[in-house]
């Protein structure tokens, strides 16, 4: 999914960006991003999605179809929050991935620092 560009300028608008580019990511399976129970898109490795949101409480869910995680956030008017999501595997899961091409892969989401525009 290409990078989506959004600049919040009107009152009552904020932004949430979820990026998937961690070097720890196993780079398999898509990660489905939902906001407040509504599916917003899928991220492959090196993708990101930016969403316009109203100020207030929200829940972001990331789901790699094997595992899912939710993060509850509060966004202020005009704020731009950044998050990093990734799919990771433990040592046994890495063995299963190498040997059989499948295994449990865990998903995570965490706040991320603002990055410089490229």
Secondary structure as UniProt FT lines:
FT   TURN            11..12
FT   STRAND          14..20
FT   TURN            23..24
FT   STRAND          31..35
FT   TURN            36..37
FT   STRAND          38..43
FT   TURN            45..46
FT   STRAND          47..53
FT   STRAND          56..63
FT   STRAND          68..75
FT   TURN            77..78
FT   STRAND          80..88
FT   HELIX           91..100
FT   STRAND          106..111
//
